[in-house]
Structures are given as C-alpha cells and as structure tokens.
Amino acid sequence: MSQNADAERVPMPSFLGIPEHAMRKNTFFSQFLRKSRRAYFAMFHGKYVRQNIAVNRDGDCHRCGACCKLLYNCPFLGHDSQSLPYCRIYGDLRPGACKNYPFDRVDSEIEQCGFKFK
C-alpha cells in the first residue's frame, strides 16, 4: 500500500447488491433507490464520494434547483427575488447527500445538470 491512501483508486462500493443498470432506470422505485444510495454513500463511503468528485466530475452547478426536487420537494429549497433557487441551509448544515450531488454517473439523473462525468 502506498503512503498516500487517497491517491489510490477507491472502487465503487455495492449498494444492497443492486446492479448499476437497475439503478439507472427512470422509475419512481429507481429514484427512491438512488436517493437512498446518495444518503448511504454520503454517510458511509465519503472517501469514494470525495475521490470520484475530484477525479471524474467536471462542470458547475447551473442553479436549476432540479436536484432539490428529486422524489420530493426539499423543505429547505427557497427562491430569491429573481426566482433562482437556493438552499436555505447552505454551508455547514447542508446534508452530505446534497453537497456532493451528483457524485458519480449512477447518481447523476438530471439531464440539464451542469455536472458531467468522464
């Protein structure tokens, strides 16, 4: 093992043994699974999430707010005077699942999202 463990590639952890192609479907159940996976990975696989964002994610947030409306409307979603969406608890209080969305190609489910994966 090298001295810098973060430099080594962290493999994608399994989520309930569900194959990736099943997670990518556009159904209510698949959306629920992705949302659950997002929270699970944020809590238990932070190293994978951080590394995948650093190495494989390109782009910027377009402030469309679509990620705050996946499965249900987030209670912390607000709109400014120009009707642009914003997070009312942005910063330290914002959950890891929100801070890191999307963290890999399985998690990315919004077509217009400014973040893309290599």
C-alpha positions as CSV (number, residue, x, y, z in Angstrom):
1,M,0.0,0.0,0.0
2,S,1.3,3.4,-0.9
3,Q,1.9,6.2,1.7
4,N,-1.0,8.3,0.4
5,A,-4.1,6.1,0.5
6,D,-6.2,8.9,-1.0
7,A,-4.1,8.6,-4.2
8,E,-5.2,5.0,-4.7
9,R,-8.4,4.4,-6.7
10,V,-11.3,3.6,-4.4
11,P,-13.7,1.1,-6.1
12,M,-17.4,1.8,-6.2
13,P,-19.0,0.2,-3.1
14,S,-22.0,-2.0,-3.6
15,F,-25.4,-0.8,-2.6
16,L,-27.7,-3.6,-1.5
17,G,-26.3,-5.8,-4.2
18,I,-28.4,-3.9,-6.8
19,P,-26.7,-3.7,-10.3
20,E,-26.0,-0.4,-11.8
21,H,-28.3,-0.8,-14.8
22,A,-31.3,-1.3,-12.4
23,M,-30.4,2.0,-10.6
24,R,-30.3,3.9,-13.9
25,K,-34.0,3.2,-14.8
26,N,-36.4,6.2,-14.8
27,T,-39.0,4.8,-12.4
28,F,-40.2,6.0,-9.0
29,F,-38.6,3.0,-7.4
30,S,-35.2,3.7,-9.0
31,Q,-35.4,7.3,-8.0
32,F,-36.0,6.1,-4.4
33,L,-33.0,3.8,-4.6
34,R,-30.7,6.5,-5.9
35,K,-31.8,8.9,-3.2
36,S,-31.3,6.2,-0.6
37,R,-27.9,5.3,-2.1
38,R,-26.9,9.0,-2.1
39,A,-27.5,9.3,1.7
40,Y,-25.9,6.0,2.4
41,F,-22.7,6.8,0.4
42,A,-22.5,10.3,2.0
43,M,-22.6,8.7,5.5
44,F,-20.5,5.6,5.0
45,H,-18.4,5.9,1.8
46,G,-17.2,9.5,2.0
47,K,-13.7,8.6,0.6
48,Y,-15.3,7.2,-2.6
49,V,-17.5,10.2,-2.9
50,R,-14.7,12.7,-2.5
51,Q,-12.3,10.9,-4.8
52,N,-14.9,10.4,-7.6
53,I,-15.9,14.1,-7.5
54,A,-12.2,15.2,-7.6
55,V,-11.2,12.8,-10.4
56,N,-14.3,12.2,-12.5
57,R,-16.7,15.1,-12.2
58,D,-16.5,18.2,-14.5
59,G,-18.7,21.2,-14.8
60,D,-20.5,23.6,-12.5
61,C,-23.9,23.9,-10.8
62,H,-26.4,25.8,-13.0
63,R,-28.7,26.6,-10.1
64,C,-31.7,25.0,-11.7
65,G,-32.9,23.5,-8.4
66,A,-33.9,20.2,-10.1
67,C,-31.7,18.2,-7.7
68,C,-33.7,19.7,-4.8
69,K,-36.9,18.3,-6.3
70,L,-35.9,14.7,-6.9
71,L,-38.6,12.4,-5.5
72,Y,-40.0,15.3,-3.3
73,N,-39.5,19.0,-2.9
74,C,-36.8,19.7,-0.4
75,P,-38.2,21.8,2.5
76,F,-35.0,23.9,2.5
77,L,-35.4,25.0,-1.1
78,G,-36.0,28.7,-1.4
79,H,-36.2,31.2,-4.3
80,D,-34.6,34.6,-4.4
81,S,-36.0,37.8,-5.8
82,Q,-35.1,36.7,-9.4
83,S,-36.8,33.3,-8.8
84,L,-33.5,31.5,-8.8
85,P,-33.5,28.5,-6.4
86,Y,-31.1,28.5,-3.4
87,C,-30.6,26.3,-0.3
88,R,-31.8,27.9,2.9
89,I,-29.3,25.9,5.0
90,Y,-26.3,26.2,2.5
91,G,-23.0,25.7,4.3
92,D,-22.2,23.5,7.3
93,L,-25.8,22.4,7.9
94,R,-26.4,21.2,4.4
95,P,-26.5,17.4,4.3
96,G,-23.6,15.5,2.6
97,A,-26.0,14.0,0.1
98,C,-26.9,17.5,-1.1
99,K,-23.3,18.9,-1.0
100,N,-22.0,16.1,-3.2
101,Y,-24.8,15.7,-5.7
102,P,-24.1,14.2,-8.2
103,F,-21.0,12.2,-7.0
104,D,-20.9,9.5,-9.8
105,R,-22.6,8.6,-13.1
106,V,-25.2,6.4,-11.2
107,D,-26.1,9.3,-9.0
108,S,-26.5,11.7,-11.9
109,E,-30.1,11.7,-13.1
110,I,-30.8,15.2,-14.2
111,E,-30.3,15.8,-17.9
112,Q,-29.8,19.6,-17.6
113,C,-27.4,19.3,-14.7
114,G,-24.1,21.2,-15.3
115,F,-22.1,18.4,-13.8
116,K,-20.9,15.6,-16.1
117,F,-18.7,12.6,-15.6
118,K,-15.7,11.3,-17.6
